[in-house]
Amino acid sequence: MKYRNVLLIVILSSFLISCSEEAIKTPKARMYPKVIYPSKSYVSFDTVLCNFNFRFPSYGKIMQDSFVFDGKPLHPCWFDIQIPELNASLHCSYYQVTKQKDLSSLINDAFTIAGKHNIKANYRKEAIILNKYGVKGVMFDIEGPVASPCQFYLTDEKDHFFRASLYFNSKVNPDSTAPVLTFIKTDIDSLIATFRWK
């Protein structure tokens, strides 16, 4: 009988403890870093070293390609447009179309480089480019946790070939980089629309 009373007290105590009111725990909302976007304005890229010009965002910095061979960059028209406020870079390269580097091999290289992201990509969209200056090309929009979500090439289909790839200088999280990508895409669209060969 004594054990029954003790057992009854233990059961009642555990029942009362389990019925105490506690706040219902809910998961915290997702948090993303605050991004302060720079004001949109554009400047001209025009140099005697390159066979083209275009407009790019004034908050972008042109940085010459640092890879050197025999004390010189691989090509004077290889450069990055760095956007430090958004932790992003647009890597740009230019090729003169020659017998050794013909147009079809340059285009194949652009598709191959974009295709390397297929392993992690959820989706890849290709869009044909034709601006008012007759510049042609293809834009690659690559969705998913990829290193370069936006790539494109531009050509006159005879002498010149320009290729660019956007990279974020941090670990790629498509959810947090999506608003920044949308912001930068308008700058890339402006670059493409104003791009012309000399």
C-alpha positions in Angstrom: 0.0 0.0 0.0 2.9 2.3 0.9 4.4 1.6 -2.6 1.1 2.3 -4.3 0.9 5.7 -2.6 4.4 6.6 -3.7 3.8 5.4 -7.2 0.5 7.4 -7.3 2.4 10.5 -6.1 5.1 10.1 -8.8 2.6 9.6 -11.6 0.5 12.7 -10.4 3.7 14.8 -10.1 4.9 13.9 -13.6 1.4 14.6 -15.0 1.3 18.1 -13.3 4.9 18.9 -14.4 4.1 18.0 -18.0 1.0 20.1 -18.0 2.8 23.3 -16.9 2.4 26.2 -19.4 5.5 27.0 -21.4 5.7 29.3 -24.4 5.5 27.5 -27.7 8.8 27.6 -29.4 8.8 28.7 -33.0 11.7 28.7 -35.4 13.4 32.0 -36.0 12.8 33.8 -39.2 15.6 33.6 -41.9 18.0 36.4 -41.7 20.0 37.8 -44.6 22.8 40.3 -44.5 21.7 43.9 -45.2 22.9 45.1 -48.5 23.3 48.8 -49.3 23.0 49.2 -53.0 25.0 52.0 -54.7 23.2 54.6 -56.8 22.9 53.7 -60.4 25.1 55.8 -62.7 27.4 54.8 -65.6 30.7 55.8 -67.1 32.3 55.0 -70.4 35.0 52.4 -70.9 37.1 53.6 -73.8 40.8 52.9 -74.2 43.2 52.8 -77.1 44.3 49.3 -75.9 41.0 47.7 -76.8 38.9 47.4 -80.0 35.6 48.1 -78.2 33.9 50.5 -75.8 30.8 50.3 -73.5 29.2 51.8 -70.4 29.8 50.3 -67.0 28.6 51.2 -63.5 30.5 54.2 -61.9 30.9 52.1 -58.7 32.8 49.5 -60.6 36.6 49.5 -60.8 38.5 48.3 -63.8 41.4 46.1 -62.7 43.9 44.9 -65.3 44.4 41.1 -65.5 47.2 40.2 -63.0 48.2 37.0 -64.7 51.6 37.8 -66.4 53.7 36.0 -68.8 57.3 37.3 -69.4 56.4 40.4 -67.4 53.3 41.3 -69.4 49.6 40.5 -69.0 48.3 37.7 -71.3 46.4 40.4 -73.2 45.9 44.1 -72.5 42.2 43.8 -72.9 41.8 41.2 -70.2 40.4 42.9 -67.1 37.9 42.6 -64.2 35.2 45.0 -63.4 35.2 44.8 -59.6 32.2 46.0 -57.6 33.5 46.0 -54.0 30.3 47.2 -52.4 28.5 44.1 -53.6 31.5 41.7 -53.3 31.3 40.8 -57.0 33.6 40.8 -60.1 32.9 40.6 -63.8 35.8 38.8 -65.4 36.3 40.0 -69.0 38.5 38.7 -71.8 39.0 39.6 -75.4 40.3 37.6 -78.4 41.2 38.6 -81.9 39.7 36.0 -84.2 42.5 34.3 -86.1 43.2 31.1 -87.9 44.6 29.6 -84.7 41.7 30.9 -82.6 38.8 30.8 -85.0 35.2 31.9 -84.2 33.7 28.5 -83.8 36.4 27.3 -81.3 35.9 30.5 -79.3 32.1 30.0 -79.2 32.6 26.3 -78.3 34.9 27.4 -75.4 32.2 29.8 -74.1 29.6 27.0 -74.2 32.1 24.5 -72.5 32.9 27.0 -69.7 29.2 27.6 -69.1 28.6 23.9 -69.3 31.1 23.2 -66.4 28.5 24.6 -64.1 25.9 22.0 -65.1 27.0 19.8 -62.2 25.6 22.2 -59.6 23.1 24.1 -61.7 19.4 23.7 -61.4 18.7 25.3 -64.7 20.5 27.0 -67.5 18.9 29.5 -69.9 20.5 30.8 -73.1 19.4 34.0 -74.8 20.5 35.4 -78.1 22.0 38.9 -77.9 21.7 41.5 -80.7 22.2 45.1 -79.7 21.5 48.3 -81.8 25.2 48.4 -82.9 25.0 45.0 -84.5 26.9 43.2 -81.8 25.8 39.6 -81.5 26.3 36.9 -78.8 24.7 34.6 -76.3 23.8 35.2 -72.6 24.0 32.2 -70.1 21.8 32.6 -67.0 22.7 29.7 -64.7 20.4 29.1 -61.7 21.5 27.2 -58.5 24.6 27.2 -56.2 27.1 27.9 -59.1 30.3 29.9 -59.0 29.2 32.1 -62.0 25.5 32.7 -62.4 25.8 34.9 -65.4 28.1 34.6 -68.4 28.0 36.0 -72.0 30.0 36.5 -75.1 29.8 39.1 -77.8 31.2 39.1 -81.3 31.1 40.7 -84.7 31.3 37.2 -86.2 34.5 38.2 -88.1 37.4 39.7 -86.2 36.4 40.2 -82.5 35.3 38.0 -79.6 34.6 39.3 -76.0 33.6 37.0 -73.1 32.6 37.9 -69.5 31.6 35.9 -66.4 30.1 37.2 -63.1 31.6 35.9 -59.9 30.7 36.6 -56.3 33.7 36.8 -54.0 32.1 34.6 -51.3 30.4 31.3 -50.8 27.4 31.1 -53.1 24.0 31.0 -51.5 21.4 31.6 -54.3 18.8 32.8 -51.8 21.0 35.6 -50.4 22.7 36.5 -53.7 19.5 36.7 -55.7 18.7 40.3 -55.0 22.3 41.3 -55.6 22.3 39.4 -58.9 19.2 41.1 -60.0 20.8 44.5 -59.2 24.0 43.6 -61.1 22.1 42.1 -64.1 20.8 45.6 -64.9 24.4 46.8 -65.1 25.3 43.8 -67.3 22.3 44.6 -69.6 23.5 48.2 -69.9 27.0 47.0 -70.7 25.7 44.7 -73.5 23.3 47.4 -74.9 26.1 50.0 -75.2 28.8 47.6 -76.3 30.3 48.5 -79.7 33.3 47.6 -81.8 35.7 50.3 -83.0 
